[in-house]
């Protein structure tokens, strides 16, 4: 199944927290979106890998994503390596995205920056003919390289290279985030454990996310926005594509 955008996150909920408004906007415009988690988030203080699996699938359905896959790398202990690059390449070639969204280039959580480089390099190597890969049935895959990779900004307030207007999708974005019932401040959810506090489990975290979206939107004249960086100079064919 070919998709227009493949959003990759090292942990289930990375995509929802950081770029789900952008994905919702493009789905509404008729684009196809797929999701790939690199790990199951098994080292998270709250919940379990099995709970996170179910939450991730629930969020994907709410979003309208075409699929959600998991590369099953080791949460926290995955390394930048040939082995892990080769785990990502088959997904790139299988779904042939035009655009890949990836983790932040630098962030508070050390997994995020490592995953950003791992994903970007896997996208490059997926375009090399002399690196073989196979699909689930054992068939050889054709090479594929996405046209662009954009890194969504996560916890740290990095200066963005561009922002995307998500004003019309801000409420739906928070619905998707709250599908991860074990992770966030949802006291009525049976998965919620008030005894295990984390930096993202308090009510103030949701307020922070909304304020952050408003801050990124303000500079571009949007009510709410999500922010991105790129690692190469982009090109445009028309100045009117920029607002």
NORPE-V534485 format. One record per backbone hydrogen bond with DSSP energy under -1.0 kcal/mol. NH is the residue of the N-H (numbers start at 0). CO is the residue of the C=O. E is the energy in kcal/mol with one decimal. If there is no record, write none. Layout:
nh-><NH & NH>
co-><CO & CO>
e-><E & E>
This chain:
nh-><2 & 4 & 5 & 6 & 7 & 8 & 13 & 16 & 17 & 18 & 22 & 23 & 24 & 25 & 26 & 27 & 29 & 30 & 33 & 34 & 35 & 36 & 37 & 38 & 43 & 51 & 52 & 53 & 54 & 55 & 56 & 57 & 58 & 59 & 60 & 61 & 62 & 63 & 64 & 65 & 68 & 70 & 72 & 77 & 84 & 85 & 87 & 88 & 90 & 91 & 92 & 93 & 94 & 95 & 97 & 98 & 99 & 100 & 101 & 111 & 113 & 114 & 115 & 116 & 117 & 118 & 119 & 120 & 121 & 122 & 123 & 124 & 125 & 126 & 127 & 130 & 134 & 137 & 140 & 143 & 146 & 147 & 149 & 150 & 151 & 152 & 157 & 160 & 161 & 163 & 165 & 168 & 172 & 173 & 174 & 175 & 176 & 177 & 178 & 179 & 180 & 182 & 183 & 185 & 188 & 191 & 195 & 200 & 204 & 206 & 207 & 208 & 209 & 210 & 211 & 212 & 213 & 214 & 215 & 216 & 217 & 219 & 220 & 221 & 224 & 225 & 227 & 228 & 240 & 241>
co-><94 & 31 & 98 & 33 & 100 & 35 & 10 & 12 & 13 & 14 & 18 & 19 & 20 & 21 & 22 & 23 & 26 & 25 & 4 & 66 & 6 & 68 & 8 & 9 & 40 & 47 & 48 & 49 & 50 & 51 & 52 & 53 & 54 & 55 & 56 & 57 & 58 & 59 & 59 & 32 & 34 & 36 & 37 & 73 & 80 & 81 & 83 & 84 & 87 & 87 & 88 & 89 & 90 & 91 & 3 & 3 & 147 & 5 & 149 & 108 & 109 & 110 & 111 & 112 & 113 & 114 & 115 & 116 & 117 & 118 & 119 & 120 & 121 & 123 & 124 & 127 & 138 & 134 & 132 & 125 & 97 & 97 & 99 & 228 & 101 & 226 & 155 & 227 & 227 & 225 & 223 & 165 & 168 & 169 & 170 & 171 & 172 & 173 & 175 & 176 & 178 & 179 & 179 & 183 & 185 & 188 & 192 & 197 & 201 & 202 & 203 & 204 & 205 & 206 & 207 & 208 & 209 & 210 & 211 & 212 & 213 & 216 & 217 & 216 & 212 & 163 & 161 & 150 & 237 & 238>
e-><-2.3 & -2.1 & -2.4 & -2.7 & -3.3 & -2.3 & -2.1 & -2.5 & -1.8 & -2.7 & -2.0 & -2.8 & -2.1 & -1.8 & -2.6 & -2.4 & -1.8 & -2.8 & -2.4 & -1.7 & -2.3 & -2.6 & -2.4 & -1.3 & -1.7 & -2.6 & -2.2 & -1.8 & -2.6 & -2.7 & -1.9 & -2.3 & -2.5 & -2.1 & -2.0 & -2.2 & -2.2 & -1.8 & -2.0 & -3.3 & -2.5 & -2.6 & -3.5 & -1.5 & -2.1 & -2.6 & -1.1 & -2.0 & -1.0 & -1.7 & -2.5 & -2.1 & -2.2 & -1.7 & -1.1 & -2.1 & -2.3 & -2.1 & -2.5 & -1.4 & -1.3 & -2.6 & -2.0 & -1.8 & -2.4 & -2.7 & -2.3 & -2.6 & -2.1 & -2.1 & -1.5 & -2.8 & -2.0 & -1.8 & -1.8 & -1.4 & -2.3 & -2.0 & -2.4 & -2.6 & -1.8 & -1.4 & -2.5 & -3.2 & -2.2 & -2.4 & -1.9 & -2.8 & -1.5 & -2.6 & -2.1 & -2.0 & -2.4 & -1.7 & -1.4 & -2.1 & -2.2 & -2.1 & -1.0 & -1.8 & -1.7 & -1.6 & -1.1 & -1.7 & -2.2 & -1.5 & -1.2 & -1.3 & -1.4 & -1.4 & -2.3 & -2.4 & -2.1 & -2.3 & -2.5 & -2.2 & -2.0 & -2.5 & -2.5 & -1.9 & -2.1 & -1.3 & -1.1 & -2.7 & -1.6 & -1.8 & -2.4 & -2.6 & -2.1 & -1.5>
